[in-house]
Every structure is written in structure tokens, then in C-alpha cells.
Amino acid sequence: MFGRLAQNGNKVAELVVRDVPADEDADTMAVGTLGQRRRCRPNGFNGHLFPLHGLAFALSRDAYFRHGLILRWFLNFVNKIVYYFRWGLYTGRMPVDRIKIASGVSMPFFPMRPWHGLALDSAERVKAVSAMRKTHVLDRKLNGDRVTIGKTEKLYVANRHGSWYSFGVENRHLLENLPPGTVLDGEVWKKNFYPFDVLAFNGSNTCFTAVEDRRKFVKQLCESLGIKWMWDVEDEWMEKLAKNAPTWEGVVAKKLGSSYIMLGSEARTSDSWSKNKWTV
């Protein structure tokens, strides 16, 4: 492979030389000069990600076309590694292998996220949200960590960013009693997991079950597991508005009959869920 690249080196050099001004010293061509010519820049390189890729351009022109192809391939490979590493450090997310828990459900994934609804800053808006009970299920919005939990032979805990949850869950011993093939969605608050939705149970996918039926089921499941049910919404509680903060952020309205649709990325939101938050 390298032999064929060496034979083609002169042809590549001829294409690039045509872009070089006649008064420019070709033997001392620098990073800035070559960096301005897109055809001379290796694919996928970005100076802010990995500055050492400039070594390939700091070579003289002859040395660049003799060794630059091999060198830029190597640096491109290193650049990708550095990119994923730095992105993982910044976001807490690294590429992970997904694990199948039940039919149609593999972890980790991007859970449903509500879009921003009303700002709950007045009694009129509280009444408007309360009136949504005719068409929606209302849940409290807990100010915790969004977490999904799956059970096979062991328990898996994932965050909402598409990777594994890195903190402890103190009541996980209660969740060990779940049957294999079960996936729950909920919040971790004060190191305990409180589920509000079920995506699969005992190997059966429940994502396309209506949200009101899933809610009834997971509420009964919490009672059987000994986990406190946190999500019922009362009008008196909503009327307190921001006095419920910081423990509670507001109310999530979920359209009756809606399915659980996993998202393609964490930046997306779900049309059937809306988050109505206090204004502090």
C-alpha cells in the first residue's frame, strides 16, 4: 500500500504546487500557508482539537509528500482518539456498547424529554395546567437526576445523556427484586431512585402501552417494591408555585394515550410531554 502511495506522490505534488505563489519559499512552507489551502489539509483535522497535526505541514514540501501521507494518517487516527477523550471529559459521555434488556429496548438510550410549556407564575396558569387533566396525565417534576434502570441478570443504571450513570443508587437493593427484562424510567433524588414510567417488564415491551396505563402499573410496582410514589399532583400543591422549589421544579403534562418514544439525541424533546415550571 505504501509503495503505491509513493509512486503517486509526484502527481499529488503537481496538483498542490499550482496553488503556491511563485515568490513563496517552497522549502520552508509553514503551517499557516498550507493551512489556508483546503486541498493540503488532511480530512477531519481541526487545529483546536489536536495542535500536533501541524507537524505534518511543518515539513519541507519534498519531505511532506514523501512522508506526509503516512504521517497525516497516523495523526488523523490520534486526532480522533483525542477528540473522543476530550469530548468525554467535557460531557461525561463516552461511546459505550449498548446492552439489550428486552424486546426493542437496549441501554443506554436517550429517554423522553418534555418540551417547555407554561411558566407557572400565577393562579390563572395553575388553573390552566390543572384543566389539562382532561387530556393529560400530570406528574410532579422532581429536581433530581434523570435515570433509567434496566434489569437482566444484573442491574444497569444509565443517565439521560446516553451513557452510564456514575453515581450510586442507595435503594438499588429493592430494584434487584425486579424480574429480568425490565426497564424503568425515573429520577434519582438524594441517592434514591423513584420510577415514574415503565418501558418493559419481564421481557415484554410496554412502550406502546398508553401512558395512563403505564403509570398505574408502575405505581403498583412501587408499592410492591417498597419504593415511595412521588408523582401525584394536587391543586393545593400547585398553588404554592415557587414555594415548592428547589425540591420540585413544576409539573410535567403527558398526553393521554401517548406511547413512550425514545429520542435520537438528548437535544430533542417529545411532543406529547410538556414541562411547566415555576418562575423563581
C-alpha distance (Angstrom), angle and dihedral (degrees) to the residues before:
residue distance angle dihedral
M1 . . .
F2 3.81 . .
G3 3.83 89.9 .
R4 3.78 92.3 57.1
L5 3.81 90.5 48.5
A6 3.81 90.8 52.6
Q7 3.80 91.2 52.0
N8 3.81 90.5 52.3
G9 3.78 93.5 46.1
N10 3.80 95.1 94.3
K11 3.79 92.3 53.4
V12 3.79 90.7 52.3
A13 3.80 90.4 47.8
E14 3.80 91.8 53.4
L15 3.81 91.2 54.3
V16 3.79 93.0 51.6
V17 3.80 98.0 42.7
R18 3.81 89.8 63.8
D19 3.80 89.2 66.3
V20 3.84 94.4 52.3
P21 3.84 117.4 94.5
A22 3.78 114.6 -118.5
D23 3.80 94.1 -122.3
E24 3.79 93.9 54.3
D25 3.78 120.8 103.7
A26 3.78 101.7 -117.4
D27 3.81 94.5 -167.3
T28 3.79 92.7 59.0
M29 3.80 98.0 41.4
A30 3.81 105.4 157.1
V31 3.76 137.2 -152.4
G32 3.78 93.8 -97.9
T33 3.78 93.7 52.7
L34 3.76 97.4 47.9
G35 3.78 92.3 37.0
Q36 3.80 89.6 64.5
R37 3.80 91.5 58.3
R38 3.74 109.8 75.9
R39 3.80 94.5 -158.5
C40 3.80 89.0 60.4
R41 3.80 94.6 51.0
P42 3.83 117.3 93.2
N43 3.79 113.4 -119.7
G44 3.78 115.7 -97.3
F45 3.82 96.3 17.9
N46 3.78 119.8 135.1
G47 3.76 118.8 176.7
H48 3.79 94.5 -144.3
L49 3.81 90.9 57.7
F50 3.77 102.5 48.5
P51 3.85 117.3 3.1
L52 3.83 94.5 -173.5
H53 3.78 90.0 76.7
G54 3.80 85.1 83.2
L55 3.79 88.1 76.6
A56 3.78 88.7 78.6
F57 3.81 90.5 58.6
A58 3.80 97.4 41.1
L59 3.81 89.6 69.4
S60 3.76 119.2 96.4
R61 3.79 114.5 -95.0
D62 3.81 94.5 -103.7
A63 3.78 92.8 47.2
Y64 3.79 90.3 45.7
F65 3.78 93.9 57.7
R66 3.79 91.3 41.4
H67 3.78 96.8 50.6
G68 3.79 105.6 2.8
L69 3.78 97.3 90.0
I70 3.77 92.5 56.1
L71 3.79 91.9 41.0
R72 3.78 94.7 49.9
W73 3.79 91.5 49.1
F74 3.77 88.9 53.8
L75 3.80 93.6 46.0
N76 3.79 91.4 46.3
F77 3.80 88.5 55.4
V78 3.81 91.5 48.9
N79 3.78 90.1 45.0
K80 3.79 91.3 58.3
I81 3.79 91.5 49.8
V82 3.80 91.3 50.1
Y83 3.81 90.5 46.5
Y84 3.80 93.9 55.0
F85 3.80 91.5 43.1
R86 3.79 94.8 50.0
W87 3.80 92.5 42.5
G88 3.80 89.2 50.9
L89 3.79 92.4 50.6
Y90 3.81 91.3 48.5
T91 3.78 98.0 46.4
G92 3.80 102.9 23.1
R93 3.80 88.1 -121.9
M94 3.76 125.8 117.2
P95 3.80 127.0 173.8
V96 3.80 106.3 -85.6
D97 3.77 136.4 -174.9
R98 3.78 113.2 -108.9
I99 3.79 119.7 -127.1
K100 3.78 121.8 -147.1
I101 3.79 110.7 -127.6
A102 3.81 102.4 168.8
S103 3.78 140.3 -15.3
G104 3.81 107.2 -49.8
V105 3.82 94.4 -2.7
S106 3.81 122.9 99.2
M107 3.79 126.3 165.2
P108 2.92 140.0 -92.6
F109 3.81 101.8 33.9
F110 3.80 139.4 148.5
P111 3.82 107.4 -92.4
M112 3.78 125.5 -145.5
R113 3.81 113.7 -75.7
P114 3.80 125.3 -164.0
W115 3.77 122.0 -124.3
H116 3.81 118.1 -125.9
G117 3.78 111.8 -84.9
L118 3.79 129.6 171.6
A119 3.78 124.6 -15.3
L120 3.80 104.7 -123.7
D121 3.80 99.7 -138.3
S122 3.80 102.8 127.8
A123 3.80 143.1 37.2
E124 3.82 90.0 -110.3
R125 3.79 92.0 59.6
V126 3.77 91.3 46.2
K127 3.80 88.2 55.7
A128 3.81 90.1 48.5
V129 3.80 91.6 53.9
S130 3.79 91.9 44.0
A131 3.82 89.0 53.6
M132 3.80 88.6 58.5
R133 3.83 89.2 75.8
K134 3.81 87.4 90.7
T135 3.80 91.2 65.4
H136 3.79 104.8 16.9
V137 3.78 144.3 47.3
L138 3.81 110.8 -121.9
D139 3.80 121.2 -144.9
R140 3.75 130.8 176.6
K141 3.80 115.7 -110.1
L142 3.79 108.5 -129.2
N143 3.80 118.0 -155.6
G144 3.80 95.4 -127.9
D145 3.80 141.0 103.5
R146 3.79 115.4 -63.6
V147 3.80 106.3 -125.7
T148 3.80 138.2 170.3
I149 3.78 121.9 -155.4
G150 3.78 126.5 -158.6
K151 3.78 129.6 -172.5
T152 3.81 128.2 -153.5
E153 3.78 118.5 135.4
K154 3.81 84.9 -37.8
L155 3.79 136.6 25.0
Y156 3.81 120.9 -97.2
V157 3.81 122.7 -163.3
A158 3.83 120.8 -165.2
N159 3.80 134.6 178.1
R160 3.80 127.7 -134.9
H161 3.81 92.7 -99.8
G162 3.78 95.4 75.0
S163 3.80 96.8 -98.7
W164 3.79 139.0 85.0
Y165 3.79 123.3 -67.5
S166 3.79 109.4 -110.6
F167 3.81 99.7 -161.2
G168 3.76 131.0 79.4
V169 3.81 126.2 -97.3
E170 3.78 110.1 -149.5
N171 3.81 97.6 -163.6
R172 3.80 94.4 49.6
H173 3.81 88.8 112.7
L174 3.81 86.9 70.3
L175 3.80 90.4 51.3
E176 3.79 91.3 52.9
N177 3.81 86.0 76.2
L178 3.81 90.9 67.1
P179 3.82 115.9 110.0
P180 3.83 117.1 -109.0
G181 3.78 114.4 -89.8
T182 3.82 95.1 41.9
V183 3.81 126.4 133.3
L184 3.81 124.0 -175.1
D185 3.79 130.8 -173.8
G186 3.78 121.1 -151.8
E187 3.78 148.4 109.5
V188 3.78 133.9 -72.4
W189 3.77 110.0 -139.5
K190 3.79 123.5 172.2
K191 3.83 87.6 -5.2
N192 3.82 94.0 -58.4
F193 3.81 126.2 110.1
Y194 3.80 118.9 -129.0
P195 3.83 114.1 -174.4
F196 3.80 123.5 -149.9
D197 3.82 101.6 170.9
V198 3.79 140.0 34.2
L199 3.81 123.2 -146.4
A200 3.79 98.1 176.9
F201 3.77 137.1 3.8
N202 3.79 128.3 -165.7
G203 3.80 90.4 -14.3
S204 3.82 96.1 -49.8
N205 3.80 118.9 117.6
T206 3.82 112.3 -126.2
C207 3.82 98.8 175.8
F208 3.81 92.6 108.4
T209 3.79 93.8 48.7
A210 3.81 112.4 106.2
V211 3.79 113.8 -90.5
E212 3.81 93.5 -121.0
D213 3.82 90.5 56.2
R214 3.80 92.5 46.0
R215 3.79 89.3 50.9
K216 3.81 93.2 51.9
F217 3.78 90.3 49.0
V218 3.80 96.4 48.9
K219 3.82 90.5 46.3
Q220 3.81 90.0 56.2
L221 3.81 88.9 44.7
C222 3.81 90.9 55.0
E223 3.78 90.5 51.9
S224 3.80 91.6 51.7
L225 3.81 92.2 47.4
G226 3.80 94.1 46.4
I227 3.83 94.3 -116.1
K228 3.79 118.0 141.4
W229 3.81 115.2 -112.3
M230 3.81 107.0 -128.8
W231 3.77 107.8 174.5
D232 3.82 113.2 76.9
V233 3.82 113.2 119.8
E234 3.81 121.4 -144.8
D235 3.78 124.3 -171.6
E236 3.81 91.6 -128.0
W237 3.78 89.5 55.4
M238 3.83 92.7 49.8
E239 3.80 91.9 49.3
K240 3.80 89.5 64.9
L241 3.82 87.3 68.1
A242 3.81 112.9 178.5
K243 3.80 91.7 5.6
N244 3.80 85.1 82.1
A245 3.81 89.7 63.2
P246 2.96 140.0 135.1
T247 3.82 94.3 23.5
W248 3.80 92.1 46.4
E249 3.80 124.1 37.9
G250 3.79 99.3 -170.2
V251 3.80 140.1 -82.2
V252 3.80 130.9 -42.0
A253 3.82 114.8 -150.0
K254 3.82 116.1 -156.5
K255 3.79 119.9 -167.2
L256 3.81 114.1 -115.9
G257 3.78 113.9 -107.5
S258 3.82 93.9 17.8
S259 3.79 123.0 142.2
Y260 3.78 128.5 -133.3
I261 3.82 106.2 -102.1
M262 3.81 116.7 -174.4
L263 3.78 113.8 -138.0
G264 3.78 130.1 -119.8
S265 3.80 92.9 -132.3
E266 3.78 139.4 0.1
A267 3.80 90.6 -108.0
R268 3.80 92.2 67.6
T269 3.79 127.1 85.5
S270 3.80 134.1 -151.9
D271 3.79 120.0 -110.1
S272 3.80 94.0 -148.8
W273 3.83 95.0 55.5
S274 3.81 125.5 62.8
K275 3.80 128.7 -175.4
N276 3.80 116.2 -143.6
K277 3.79 109.4 -168.4
W278 3.75 136.5 -169.9
T279 3.79 117.9 -110.8
V280 3.79 109.5 -129.0
